[in-house]
């Protein structure tokens, strides 16, 4: 009693395995996990990720148990809990969840990723991941349990894993900052091992937030509805609103429209860690994100570095199709509300000669978003002020990864990454009303001895001398000379 934690669902990581991830308020989530079943695993199925008891439950009297998990109505109250309704279903066709392990785990060495195909898929509208989920709960072949089912177990005589969780769906109804009630649908199935020692299958999880007042509204096509990301400012966790215009330079009279692709990043919740299987997802305001996926290449792909580097750069740039971001989330598309996206052109660093195959590629894309946070009528108003997109280069080097026979594999995996950072800036710059002279003086000012650590600044850095570095060196040389000259003259004086 009084113990708090986080409602969580399994979510895939970069290496394809699944870990527990928290459910965020007002953030819809979907994920899938690739699982392995065997007789030993199913015998220990109770209180595992395959058991329905590890998810939200509901039956008379259990709410009084000290370890029973309940969703709080608000985050700052331990006394009020949301009404929870749980329904269990079983499917007559669990085999649709079973996967061919050879296609997922044992990819032939001859199968390499096509970078051009990856580019075309990244330009497609792959934000919507509805098709990745089986969604069998409300379809034919599904029946509701009349009573609470038994926990996950193994039936040796039939070589069958029984009551295995296939899908879990959380639907949370909210108003204001409260979760009024929670509906849970859990789909179970019996998976036969047959003559195999191991069977692989996919689990699916989803979290959906619905406003409690939306149930009584007339039915409307969701495709015709555009959801704000805040009004007037952005709300944390809501998608960025991307814009484009038909005019080249924009301007006061430009007409802006929503770009439904906008800015996307790698790593939607799929069971594979490969880029070719990854569905891109949108950037959510205020949430720093680091995500990625793997691309598989052969040694000859690294032989022409210029071609490979340009193709990877094109793939990374294709993640950003929009020209502008909306300053706030109110869906007002005017020139004053459009913030241009600045693309920083970065040349690959000089690659050192190496005996092995290596290339400098733009494997990472950093998206930096500047915003201000003010208060209006007691409500936080977050407004975007600037956006910068910068590719980051690193060295991809071919290494010999040996297989079980001791031979080098013909394919290596390389990581493509996306990083999103939100940086809050002050509403008013502390030197906004000062001239350039005083701004420079402020940068040179020292208090006490805090600047003594910079006395050897000219020789701290590398010896690549440009105009600015040369000026600094000359300045410090003259200064040190003026300091040492009196000491030298004093040492020669005869007392």
Beta strands, then each sheet from edge to edge (+ up, - down):
strand 1: 8-12
strand 2: 18-22
strand 3: 29-37
strand 4: 83-91
strand 5: 98-99
strand 6: 142-144
strand 7: 153-155
strand 8: 160-175
strand 9: 178-192
strand 10: 199-211
strand 11: 242-245
strand 12: 256-258
strand 13: 264-265
strand 14: 281-282
strand 15: 289-297
strand 16: 324-326
strand 17: 338-344
strand 18: 358-376
strand 19: 379-397
strand 20: 412-424
sheet 1: 1+ 2-
sheet 2: 3+ 10- 5+
sheet 3: 3+ 10- 8- 7+
sheet 4: 3+ 10- 8- 9+ 4+ 6-
sheet 5: 12+ 11- 16+ 17- 19- 18+ 20+ 15-
sheet 6: 13+ 14-
end
